[in-house]
Amino acid sequence: MKLRQNAKELVLLEVDGLGLILGEIRYNKQTETAIFALEKAAFFDLYVPCAVIYDPQKGPVVRPHVLSALTTGSIRVQRSKVSCFILGNELSPSIVAQYQAILQGLGVIQEGSKESLKDDDPKKGPGSVGPRVITLPKKRS
């Protein structure tokens, strides 16, 4: 059985060669935490990557990273290239608001950075394949 990524968290990363990157890390909340995925996994996926730059007049500014224009899914980051990270609950509210505005502009639905992802896709019709219960015959003596 394949484990699904059913939780997500906003994270700010400093990645060698890319600078400050803001995005969502997704993980399976039954088997790991966001910190576990960031510290122990050799690679992890970062969804909707955005660059964070500092403007002397405006302060920190969030802009879509060029990598987000090149992919429709996520980018895979090698953990050894990450110098430091800050989880979403410790980020400045202005940074989070800018990121959510970008997501809304891109058409990505964002309900909360720590909210669980739904396993069931509402776009699937009633004939879609879902979890199945298979009854096994009793063992003969």
SEMITOR-539329 format. One record per residue: chain; residue number from 1; x, y, z of N, C-alpha, C, CB in turn. Coordinates in steps of 0.05 Angstrom, whole numbers. Each point is the difference from the previous one (the first is absolute). Glycine has a CB too. Layout:
residues N
   marnu   romi      npx      npy      npz     capx     capy     capz      cpx      cpy      cpz     cbpx     cbpy     cbpz
       A    NUM        X        Y        Z        X        Y        Z        X        Y        Z        X        Y        Z
...
This chain:
residues 141
   marnu   romi      npx      npy      npz     capx     capy     capz      cpx      cpy      cpz     cbpx     cbpy     cbpz
       A      1       17      -24        0      -17       24        0       18       25        0      -37      -25       24
       A      2       31       43      -42       16       24       -2      -11       21       19       11      -11      -48
       A      3        6       23       63       -9       22       19       -3       25      -16       24      -22       39
       A      4      -45       37      -32       -6       25      -14       10       24       16      -40      -21      -21
       A      5       46       42        7        7       25       13      -26       14        8       44        5      -26
       A      6      -51       -6       52      -26       10        8        2       24       19      -18      -45       -6
       A      7       41       57        8        4       24       16       20       18      -14      -11      -25       44
       A      8        9       51      -38       19       19      -13        6       22       20      -18      -10      -46
       A      9       41       22       42        9       22       17       17       19      -17       -1      -29       42
       A     10       -4       55      -37       16       21      -13       27        1       13      -41       26      -11
       A     11       62      -24       -5       27        1       10       18       19      -16       -5      -48       16
       A     12       22       62       -3       20       17      -12       27      -14        2      -26       43       11
       A     13       39      -47      -34       25      -14       -2       22       17      -11      -25      -43       -6
       A     14       49       39       14       24       12      -12       14      -23      -14        5       38       34
       A     15       -7      -38      -61       11      -22      -16       24       11      -15      -46      -22       -5
       A     16       68        6        7       25        8      -14       -6        3      -30       28      -24       34
       A     17      -20       47      -45       -3        5      -29      -27       12       -7       31      -37       -8
       A     18      -51       36       26      -27       11       -6       -7       23       17      -13      -45      -15
       A     19       25       48       38       -7       21       19      -23       -7       18       15       32      -33
       A     20      -31      -12       42      -22       -5       17      -25       -9      -16       18       34       33
       A     21      -28      -57      -27      -23      -12      -15      -22       -5       20       30      -21      -34
       A     22      -54       30       27      -24       -4       17      -18      -19      -16        4       46       22
       A     23      -14      -66       -9      -18      -19      -13      -13      -19       20       28        2      -41
       A     24      -43      -21       31      -14      -19       17       14      -27       -1      -43       24       -7
       A     25       49      -35       30       10      -27        1      -24      -18        7       48       15       14
       A     26      -51      -37      -27      -22      -19        5       12      -26       11      -28       21      -37
       A     27       13      -33       55        9      -24       14      -23      -16        9       42       23       14
       A     28      -37      -48       -6      -21      -17       11       -1        3       30        5      -33      -38
       A     29      -27       44       49       -1        6       28       -2      -24       18      -21       43      -12
       A     30       15      -67        1       -1      -24       16       28      -11        6      -45      -10      -20
       A     31       64       16        3       26      -12        3       23       20        4      -16      -36      -28
       A     32       11       62       24       21       19        3      -11       28        6       28      -27      -32
       A     33      -10       46       38       -7       28        4       15       16      -21       -8       -7       50
       A     34        2       33      -51       14       17      -19       29        2        7      -42       26       -7
       A     35       48      -25       33       28        2        8       15      -26       -7      -13       31       38
       A     36        0      -54      -34       12      -26       -8        7        0      -30      -25      -23       37
       A     37        6       32      -53        4        0      -29       23       19       -8      -48      -10       -7
       A     38       51       33       21       21       19       -6       27       -9       10      -34       36        2
       A     39       35      -50       21       25       -8       12       10      -27       -7      -12       29       36
       A     40       -5      -48      -42        8      -28       -3       -1      -10      -29      -15       -7       46
       A     41       -4       17      -62       -2      -10      -27       23       10      -17      -51       -2        5
       A     42       61      -15      -23       22        8      -17      -10       21      -20       21      -46        4
       A     43      -46       43      -13      -13       19      -19      -28        5       10       28      -16      -39
       A     44      -38       40       33      -28        5        6      -11       19      -22        7       -5       50
       A     45      -33        5      -53      -13       16      -21      -10       26       12      -14      -41      -24
       A     46       18       63        8       -9       26        8      -19       10      -21       44       10       25
       A     47      -69       -4      -17      -21        8      -19       -2       30       -1      -24      -42       10
       A     48       19       53      -33       -3       28       -7       23       16       13      -50       -5       -2
       A     49       74        1       -8       23       14       11        0       30       -8       26      -42       -2
       A     50      -21       59       22        1       29       -4       27       10       12      -51        4        2
       A     51       62       16      -15       25       12        9       -8       22       20       25      -10      -44
       A     52       -9       13       64       -3       22       19       24       19       -2      -27      -30       32
       A     53       21       55      -39       22       19       -3       -6       23       19        7      -12      -49
       A     54       14       28       54       -3       22       19        2       26      -16       19      -27       38
       A     55      -40       43      -37       -1       26      -12        3       21       22      -29      -16      -39
       A     56       48       35       37        4       19       21      -24       18        6       47        1      -13
       A     57      -64        4       -6      -24       16        4      -24      -17       11       16       31      -36
       A     58      -19      -55       25      -24      -16        6        6      -22       21      -15        8      -46
       A     59       40      -14       51        7      -22       18        0      -27      -15      -20       25       38
       A     60       15      -47      -25       -1      -26      -14      -22       -1      -20       20      -22       40
       A     61      -13       12      -65      -19       -2      -21        0      -28      -11        6       49      -12
       A     62      -30      -61        9       -2      -27      -11       -8        1      -29      -13      -18       46
       A     63       27        4      -63       -5       -1      -28        2      -29      -10       17       48       -7
       A     64      -33      -56      -13        2      -27      -10       29       -5      -10      -49       -1      -13
       A     65       60      -22       19       27       -7       -9       -2       -9      -29       15      -12       47
       A     66        7       15      -62        0       -9      -28       -5      -30       -1       32       37      -12
       A     67      -25      -52       32       -5      -29        0      -30       -6        0       43       -7       24
       A     68      -59       24      -12      -29       -4        0      -12        3      -27       -2       15       47
       A     69       15        0      -64       -9        3      -28        8      -23      -17        3       49        5
       A     70       16      -65        4       10      -23      -16      -13      -26        7       43       24       -4
       A     71      -59      -25       25      -12      -25        9      -30        4        6       44      -15       18
       A     72      -59       -6      -20      -28        1        8       -5      -13       27      -13        0      -48
       A     73       34      -13       59       -3      -14       25       18       12       21      -11      -41      -25
       A     74       32       28       31       18        8       21       29       -1       -9      -33      -16       34
       A     75       51       27      -18       28       -4       -5       11      -18       22        5       46      -22
       A     76       14      -62       16       12      -18       19       26       12       10      -21      -41      -23
       A     77       23       44       49       23       13       13       16      -21       15      -26       44        4
       A     78       53      -43       -8       17      -18       15        6       13       27       21      -17      -43
       A     79      -27        1       64        3       10       27       27       11        7      -34      -32       13
       A     80       55       21      -24       27        9        6        5       28      -11       15      -48        0
       A     81      -31       58      -18        3       26      -12      -14       22       17        4      -21      -45
       A     82      -20       13       65      -15       19       16       17        8       24      -44      -21      -14
       A     83       49       48       16       16       10       21      -17        4       26       30       23      -34
       A     84      -54      -13       30      -18        4       23      -29        1      -10       36       26       25
       A     85      -55      -29       -6      -28        2       -7      -15       12       23        4      -40      -31
       A     86      -27       52       24      -18       12       20      -28      -10       -8       29       41        8
       A     87      -43      -53       12      -27      -10       -5      -20       23       -1       12      -44       22
       A     88      -35       39      -35      -20       20       -5      -11       14       24      -11      -26      -38
       A     89        8       12       61      -11       13       24       19       20       12      -27      -41        8
       A     90       52       41      -16       20       19       10        7       22      -20       19      -37       27
       A     91      -33       37      -50        5       20      -21      -16       26        6        9      -36      -34
       A     92        1       58       23      -14       25        2      -27       -1      -14       45       24        3
       A     93      -66      -14        9      -26       -1      -13       -1       14      -27      -20       -1       45
       A     94       37       21      -49        0       14      -26       11      -19      -22        6       44       23
       A     95       14      -60      -16       11      -19      -19      -21      -21       -8       46        7       19
       A     96      -60      -17        1      -21      -20       -4      -23       11      -17       12      -22       44
       A     97      -19       47      -39      -22       13      -15        8        4      -29      -15       23       41
       A     98       40      -16      -46       10        4      -28        0      -27      -14       28       39       14
       A     99      -20      -60       -1        0      -27      -12      -28       -9       -7       42      -11       26
       A    100      -61       15       -7      -27       -7       -5      -12       16      -23       -5      -13       48
       A    101       12       38      -51       -9       16      -23       10      -11      -26       -1       40       30
       A    102       26      -50      -30       12      -12      -24      -15      -25       -7       45       19       11
       A    103      -51      -36        9      -15      -24       -5      -28        5      -11       25      -21       37
       A    104      -38       42      -27      -26        7      -11        2       10      -28      -16       11       46
       A    105       37        4      -52        5       10      -27        5      -23      -20       17       42       20
       A    106       -4      -63      -10        6      -23      -17      -24      -19       -2       48        5       12
       A    107      -68       -1        4      -23      -18       -1        3      -24       18       -9       15      -45
       A    108       28      -15       63        4      -22       18      -16        6       25       47      -10      -18
       A    109      -63       -9       27      -17        4       23       16       -4       25      -41      -15      -25
       A    110       40       34       43       15        0       25      -19        5       23       43       16      -23
       A    111      -48      -36       40      -18        4       23       15        3       26      -34      -26      -25
       A    112       59       18       26       15        2       25       26      -15       -3      -42        5       27
       A    113       63        6      -16       26      -13       -5        4      -26       15       18       45       -6
       A    114      -33      -50       27        3      -25       15      -24      -19       -4       28       25       33
       A    115      -47      -16      -48      -24      -17       -4        6      -24      -16      -28       41        3
       A    116       15      -63        3        4      -25      -14      -10        2      -29       -5      -25       43
       A    117       19       11      -60       -9       -3      -28      -21      -22        0       45       16      -19
       A    118      -65      -12        2      -21      -20       -2       10      -24      -17      -36       36        5
       A    119       30      -60        5        7      -24      -15      -20       -4      -23       20      -20       42
       A    120      -45       28      -38      -20       -4      -21       -1       24      -18      -26      -30       31
       A    121       27       25      -56       -1       22      -20      -30        4       -7       47      -11      -18
       A    122      -58       35       23      -28        5       -7       -6       -1      -30       -3       27       42
       A    123       23      -25      -58       -3        0      -29       -5      -29      -10       29       41       -4
       A    124      -23      -60       20       -4      -28       -8      -30       -6        0       45      -13       18
       A    125      -53       -1      -37      -29       -8       -2       -6      -23       18       -1       17      -47
       A    126      -25      -25       47       -8      -22       18       12      -27      -10      -42       25       11
       A    127       50      -27      -36       11      -25       -9       30       -3        3      -36        0      -32
       A    128       48       19       47       29       -1        3        8      -22       19        3       50       -8
       A    129       22      -59        6       10      -21       16        9       12       27       14      -27      -41
       A    130      -23       15       62        7        9       27       10      -23       16      -34       37       -2
       A    131       35      -34       29        9      -23       16      -20      -23       -3       22       32       33
       A    132      -11      -56      -33      -17      -24       -3        4      -18       23        3        4      -49
       A    133      -24      -18       56        1      -21       21       -3      -26      -15      -19       30       37
       A    134       39      -47      -33        0      -26      -13       -4      -21       22       30       16      -39
       A    135      -50      -32       36       -4      -22       19       15      -24       -9      -46       18       12
       A    136       61      -30        6       16      -23       -6      -15      -25        9       42       27        5
       A    137      -40      -48      -21      -14      -25        8       14      -11       25      -14       -9      -48
       A    138       -2       -5       64       11      -13       24       18      -23       -8      -40       13       26
       A    139       61      -16      -10       20      -21       -6      -12      -27        7       37       32       10
       A    140      -34      -51      -28      -11      -27        4       19      -16       17      -23        2      -44
       A    141       12      -18       61       16      -16       18        8      -26      -12      -22       20       38
